[in-house]
Amino acid sequence: MGVLNALPNEYRGWLDELDPATREVFEQLDAAYKPSGFVWPQPSFADTPVGRLAQGWGDAQWRAMALWTQMRVRMVWSEVDSFAPYCTVLDTVPITIARRKLGWTAKELDLLWRTALTPPARAEHFEDLYRIPVSAAKRLSTAEREPLLEHMRQVHRDLDGNEYAAKWTAKRVLDGLLAEHPTEDPTDAVRSLVPGHDDFALLVHEEYGESLGRASLLPLLGHWITAASARPSAKWLKQATSLLTPDAVAVAREVLGRIPAYREKAERRRHDDYEWTVVTYLHERTAVLLRGMIWTCELIDEPWVTPLLGDVAVTTGTGIGGSGANARSELLANAAIGVLDRRGGLEVVAQLSRVRAKVRKKTILAGVARTLDAVAVQTGLSPEQLLERTVPAFGLGSDGTRTEHGLRMSIDGVVDFVDPSGKVRKTIPKAVREEHRELLAELKATAKELKKALPAERFRIERTLAVERLWPWHEVCEFYLDHPVTGQFGRSLIWEILQGPAGLPVRVDGAWELSNPAGRRIRPSPDTRVRLWHPISHSMDEVRTWRDHLIEAGLRQPFKQAFREIYLLTPAEEQTRDHSRRFTDHLLRYGQAKALLTGRGWTGMSLGHWGWEYGSDQAEATKELPGGLTAHWGFHLDEESAERDHVGTVSICVSGDLRFTDDRGSTIPLAQVAPLTLSEVLRDADLAVGVTSTGLDPEGGGEYWQSYGFGDLTETAQVRRDALSRLLPRLAITDRCTLAGRFLRVRGDLRTYKIHLGSGNILMEPNDAYLCIVPRGSGDQLFLPFEENGGMLSTILSKAFLLAADTAITDPSITHQLRN
């Protein structure tokens, strides 16, 4: 059937408008066209029957073919004659016609656009109906386009809200054309150029639509949305420069400044009986707009640019929920890093350090590494030297504070007030807030940046502990002891002279020395090589001495150093030779384990129910190590996983074997792995199990829960026991506590309790009845010799204090268990 005899009744009025010559072309095309269904490879237009027919045709016949094509496409989508909803041969026709410059009459244009109005429901995934009308309108002047505006806006409304159509080239062009015809509301143009397919686009409409829609900014907005390549061309930047105004700079700064606080949105969708979750961060159109704004930052010489680009890179470079080996928007993260790269200079290094500490997407980190290498070449320093030399001081003095007009900013990022008597007050007086409004705003902004820098610095320094980096002593003094930020960490760490003594830094007569637990000091010469002390290289007696000293001195380290766990090769691992089963067969909370390992530099841990036949039930986390080695840790889903998760998001995974490969990808014996490297990798594994195991669930049950919750102690738990043995004599409840094997035994007035040192689970004597206490809030209210951030040691101590005074417990969920 052809268009002339099979066009649906609701459209047949179009045929009455055709002149005889056009109808003759329709008859020829109807005779030549044969629906093909799906054909691969797709033939070129010239190789189709319609293409061969059109050879030698003039513009009038091509315009007739365009109208025929529009009506034929509607027939396909309306399932006339039971045609397949997609025809490969027909797909070549609109594309070919759209490329031609045809001399349309006003009457033909009107009919052409009417054929695109109110499309059939199934047309929402196909662009073919709009290619020809949009390409014809694009070649018209704004005045020539006026008679078509009503049709163009109707098509725009038909497609508005269609997230698939928003990506079409035809839709992008239509959006741009309508923006050239302003309405009374300037926001209409912005809504056209930036479709509202995510919450950030809606934010742009609502809060910046009026500004961006003004005549002075709209051309730049139209330019921003063309940022479709991986990096800006010289031509693109030249045009951006010509359009950039102070108002545009201010708007770009505000819009990009909203990205760090913006988060993804999850919503449930349903089709028939199938329901699924869709997580949306940024639609492609919104991301391209923001990339254009980021590129423009390359042209702006203002102090706020580099920190803002760092914020954008960290936020968009981290995964959904702020962690993981994926990125919220790799497009934007790479754009921000690219601009930092092209800006260059030492000021970008601190921001790159933040990205390196938080982001785990390999392609993004590769961009960071390239940028650091480039700056290193410029300065003649290594990337690590760059990082330590560019840590901002944030205006802090040697005591870690900055005070002006009574306003004080501390190293912990707190801004408070010091009154004339020297007393610190959390509440800043109203008169001071008003008189020094600008200073207060500047201190708060600086404190915000400081809080971002601190974890990045701690992460960076701990990494050096694991790779045995060496420094000349004068660099340690300059960059790790005297620095107001890094010094907060470096001054509480143990440093050792290569093949010599170790000590904590102490300042004597204006110079730094190293003091050991016995109080003996040594002043290294400026060029003496030193490194961070690691317990794996020292005897247990020396390690015990340092641990006792930290407790007695009340010195808290930024991460475990003296109390760091050591993992030596075991007889079982000597037997398995090339793999370790030390942390195999643990049931871990998948999302938490993935986030923790990702934060420690592991990648590739991706499990799902989407295709077990393709291996989605198995994954291998990997971590690149010094010396060209790579650690591999396997994970898989258990047989009950799909039913447990209702084939949704994976909740629990099972840990597997751990092995190492060399730079050729060959598995190597564990005995050939450097002891420090082996120990640090196994420490990561122990940490993942110790934090994410389902055996930690206070309301759990089952064989694994029982074996993990009350079984033998891991190395981490052994170190925890060692720390407790030193802390207990200093506690107010020391007379009620004793260490007994795997447990901390606490004597209350109602019962005696045994808290497992690995899981924190509790048994009550005399019958070992289980006591369930769900932790609420925490910890670190007591002195600990290392920062634990509310970890298991804090949890155990808080439970011990609670149970030692069990008669004072009022929580009915606990008292009910105590008295039964």
C-alpha positions, -999 to +999 in steps of 0.1 A: +000+000+000+012+035-008+007+069+008-019+079-017-042+050-009-033+040+027-027+073+045-049+071+077-081+090+075-071+117+100-043+127+077-059+124+042-068+161+041-031+167+034-033+150+001-060+174-011-034+202-008-010+186-032-006+199-068-006+174-097+032+174-100+036+165-064+010+138-066+028+123-096+060+121-074+040+104-047+028+078-072+064+071-083+076+068-047+047+046-037+056+022-066+093+022-058+091+019-020+091-016-005+092-018+033+123-037+044+120-042+081+155-043+097+184-046+073+221-049+082+244-035+071+222-005+063+223+005+026+232+040+015+204+062+002+217+059-033+214+021-031+177+020-022+149+019-047+138+054-036+174+067-039+178+053-074+145+069-084+156+103-072+187+105-093+185+135-115+155+151-096+153+188-091+144+207-059+106+205-066+107+167-067+129+165-036+105+187-017+076+164-028+097+134-016+101+152+017+063+155+021+059+119+010+085+108+036+068+127+064+035+109+056+052+075+051+069+078+085+035+085+101+021+054+084+049+033+098+044+045+133+006+042+130+011+005+120-008+009+087-006-024+068+011-040+098+044-025+089+073-030+113+077+001+136+112+005+122+123+003+086+160+005+078+156+017+042+131+044+051+156+056+078+181+068+051+156+091+034+149+118+061+187+121+068+195+126+031+167+151+025+176+171+057+211+177+043+199+194+011+192+230+007+157+232-010+138+263-020+107+258+000+075+277-006+055+291+024+027+267+016+050+237+015+067+247+047+034+250+065+023+215+053+057+201+061+055+213+098+019+201+101+030+166+093+052+167+124+025+178+148+010+155+175+030+123+167+017+088+173+026+074+207+052+050+195+072+078+178+088+090+211+120+070+205+125+081+169+139+113+154+130+108+117+097+128+118+115+160+128+148+160+108+133+175+076+111+202+091+138+213+115+165+214+089+142+235+066+135+260+094+172+262+102+179+276+068+153+304+072+159+339+086+141+348+118+116+368+098+109+339+074+105+316+104+077+337+120+047+321+102+060+287+114+065+296+151+031+283+162+038+249+147+074+248+160+063+256+195+036+229+193+063+203+183+084+216+211+056+211+236+050+176+221+086+166+228+090+185+261+096+161+289+108+133+266+143+125+279+151+105+248+142+133+224+163+158+244+194+141+230+183+143+194+202+166+171+169+178+157+156+187+191+188+206+200+185+226+168+148+233+174+156+245+209+181+269+196+158+282+169+130+289+193+155+307+216+161+332+187+124+342+190+121+357+225+088+359+243+079+383+271+094+358+296+132+355+292+131+322+311+113+306+281+145+308+260+165+292+289+139+264+292+142+258+255+180+256+255+183+237+288+155+211+290+143+203+325+152+166+327+169+168+360+167+188+392+197+209+384+182+221+351+150+230+371+172+249+395+188+268+366+153+277+353+140+289+386+169+308+400+189+319+370+164+318+341+158+355+342+195+364+342+205+338+315+176+348+293+186+385+291+198+397+257+233+403+271+238+367+284+216+346+260+242+344+232+268+330+257+242+305+270+237+294+234+275+290+231+279+271+264+255+244+252+277+237+222+305+223+245+301+188+230+337+178+225+362+165+251+381+198+253+375+233+240+390+243+206+408+276+202+379+288+181+354+279+209+374+298+235+378+328+212+341+331+208+335+326+245+360+354+252+340+377+229+307+369+247+320+369+283+308+398+304+311+406+342+275+395+346+282+362+328+312+356+351+290+362+381+263+338+369+287+311+359+304+313+394+270+310+411+257+281+390+289+261+392+290+269+429+257+250+433+273+217+420+291+207+453+259+206+472+238+190+444+231+153+447+216+125+426+179+116+428+165+081+428+129+074+416+109+043+411+095+037+376+069+012+365+058-003+332+031-030+332+041-053+360+078-044+360+091-019+384+127-005+386+148+023+401+163+050+380+191+072+396+195+106+379+223+130+385+226+152+354+209+148+320+234+150+291+220+184+280+226+198+315+261+184+318+271+199+284+259+233+296+279+230+328+310+218+308+307+250+288+307+271+320+337+252+333+356+258+301+349+295+304+367+294+337+399+291+317+394+327+307+387+341+342+417+352+362+401+353+397+412+336+429+379+318+434+383+298+401+408+271+412+391+261+445+357+260+427+371+237+400+385+215+427+351+213+444+334+204+411+360+178+403+357+161+437+319+162+437+313+150+401+343+126+402+331+106+432+304+079+428+268+079+436+264+085+473+298+102+474+319+070+470+327+041+447+349+035+417+324+052+393+318+090+389+286+110+392+297+128+360+330+118+345+323+145+318+323+173+343+352+160+365+374+157+334+364+191+322+373+207+356+407+188+357+413+198+321+409+235+330+432+231+360+457+214+338+456+243+313+457+269+341+488+251+355+510+265+383+514+255+419+480+267+430+462+238+412+482+211+431+462+214+463+430+208+444+444+179+426+455+164+459+419+166+471+407+149+439+433+121+443+423+115+479+385+112+472+381+100+436+385+064+425+376+065+388+408+054+370+403+076+339+398+107+361+429+098+383+449+094+351+440+130+342+451+141+377+484+122+373+491+138+339+484+173+353+507+167+383+534+153+360+531+184+338+534+208+368+563+187+381+582+191+349+576+228+350+590+231+386+616+203+385+599+184+414+583+150+417+545+148+420+548+139+457+571+168+463+546+191+446+518+179+468+537+185+500+550+219+489+516+233+480+495+226+510+478+259+518+485+274+552+450+291+553+465+320+572+471+299+603+499+306+627+523+280+641+498+273+669+472+263+643+450+294+648+443+327+631+429+355+652+418+390+641+396+414+660+388+386+684+375+363+657+395+331+658+397+303+632+412+270+645+429+241+627+397+220+631+378+246+610+359+261+638+354+299+639+347+313+674+354+344+695+382+352+720+371+379+744+396+405+759+402+383+789+414+355+766+383+333+771+371+314+741+333+318+733+314+297+708+289+325+703+302+355+684+288+388+699+264+406+676+284+438+676+315+419+664+295+401+637+282+435+624+314+454+626+335+427+610+310+412+587+334+408+558+362+393+579+338+368+594+325+358+560+361+353+548+371+333+579+340+310+575+348+305+538+385+297+546+374+273+574+352+255+549+382+250+526+404+239+555+379+212+565+382+198+529+420+199+530+425+181+563+413+146+552+432+148+519+464+156+539+459+128+563+452+104+534+484+116+516+506+112+546+493+077+555+501+066+519+537+075+524+538+052+554+529+023+532+556+030+506+586+038+528+593+071+513+626+088+523+631+126+530+661+147+539+655+160+574+653+196+565+623+189+542+605+170+570+610+201+592+598+225+566+568+206+551+557+182+579+566+199+613+566+236+608+536+238+584+505+249+604+483+223+586+504+193+579+523+199+611+491+189+630+497+154+617+535+152+613+543+163+649+524+134+664+541+107+642+572+087+648+601+094+624+632+073+621+667+079+607+675+054+580+693+026+598+693+047+629+672+057+659+635+068+659+617+094+678+588+119+681+595+154+670+603+179+698+613+215+693+645+225+712+661+259+710+643+267+677+652+234+660+635+201+657+649+170+673+637+134+677+630+121+712+626+084+720+604+070+748+633+072+773+637+109+766+670+106+747+671+131+718+690+134+686+692+163+662+695+150+626+716+170+603+696+188+575+705+162+548+700+131+570+676+107+553+645+098+574+613+080+569+581+073+588+585+045+614+565+013+606+562-014+632+568-042+607+605-033+607+609-034+645+608-059+673+577-065+694+596-050+725+602-018+706+566-017+694+553-022+729+575+005+742+561+030+717+525+020+724+530+025+762+547+058+756+518+071+735+493+061+761+513+077+789+519+109+770+483+111+759+494+116+723+468+108+697+481+099+662+462+109+630+461+072+620+474+039+633+512+040+634+525+026+666+492+006+669+493-005+633+484-041+625+511-063+611+503-093+588+532-117+583+531-147+560+514-177+578+521-214+574+487-218+557+497-191+532+531-208+526+511-239+517+486-222+493+518-205+480+503-180+455+471-169+472+458-161+507+425-175+521+429-155+554+399-134+546+379-158+525+342-167+529+331-136+549+296-122+544+300-085+538+276-057+534+283-050+497+277-013+494+297-005+526+325-029+516+328-014+481+328+022+495+355+013+521+378-005+496+373+022+470+383+048+496+416+029+501+424+027+464+408-005+453+388-006+420+367-030+400+344-043+427+310-044+408+284-070+415+248-072+404+218-094+395+215-081+360+232-110+343+246-139+362+252-157+329+276-129+320+294-130+353+276-102+372+277-124+403+315-123+404+339-095+407+376-088+415+387-057+434+422-047+424+448-022+438+480-010+422+510-013+444+546-002+445+570-021+423+545-027+395+525-052+416+487-055+417+466-070+444+435-089+435+407-098+459+378-119+446+341-115+456+309-133+446+272-136+454+258-165+473+229-187+461+204-169+483+214-134+470+188-129+443+159-140+465+172-119+494+175-088+473+144-094+452+167-091+422+174-055+431+205-039+445+230-063+460+230-062+498+256-089+507+286-103+490+310-131+498+348-125+500+372-148+481+409-154+478+435-127+476+465-129+452+492-107+436+503-102+400+534-086+385+536-060+358+531-088+332+499-100+348+514-132+361+504-144+396+534-145+419+541-164+451+532-146+483+567-151+496+580-128+468+558-099+478+576-074+500+566-079+537+554-042+540+533-044+508+518-078+518+510-065+553+493-033+541+471-051+515+460-077+541+454-048+565+429-034+539+412-067+537+410-071+575+396-036+578+369-043+552+359-075+570+361-059+604+338-029+595+314-045+570+309-081+581+273-091+587+287-108+618+287-073+634+249-070+632+237-068+668+204-083+658+219-109+635+218-147+636+229-178+618+261-199+616+283-172+601+271-146+625+278-169+655+313-178+643+323-143+634+306-125+663+322-147+690+351-165+672+389-160+671+403-125+669+418-111+637+450-090+637+429-059+640+411-072+670+444-083+685+457-048+682+424-035+697+430-059+727+465-046+731+453-010+731+426-019+757+452-035+780+469-002+781+438+019+784+419+000+811+441+010+840+433+047+832+395+042+832+371+050+860+356+015+856+390-003+857+381-023+888+350-037+870+369-048+838+392-076+829+405-089+796+397-126+792+409-142+759+386-129+731+365-108+755+364-077+777+347-089+808+326-062+826+311-067+860+278-049+865+255-050+895+229-071+878+250-094+856+285-099+843+291-093+806+315-105+780+321-081+751+337-097+721+368-077+710+362-084+673+325-078+668+315-059+700+287-085+705+278-093+742+272-125+761+258-124+797+271-148+824+264-173+837+246-189+808+261-169+779+228-154+770+231-129+741+225-092+749+215-071+719+225-034+722+222-013+691+248+015+692+234+050+690+259+077+684+294+073+696+323+077+705+358+088+709+346+105+741+376+089+758+413+093+748+424+069+721+460+067+709+449+070+673+420+086+654+392+060+651+362+081+641+337+062+662+352+027+654+349-006+672+373+004+701+350+033+709+320+011+706+334-015+730+344+011+756+310+029+754+293-005+760+316-012+789+307+021+806+271+014+800+271-021+814+293-013+844+264+009+856+237-015+845+213-005+872+212+030+857+201+017+823+165+029+814+162+018+778+134-008+779+149-028+750+179-035+772+164-038+807+140-064+794+169-086+783+188-080+816+160-092+838+150-123+818 
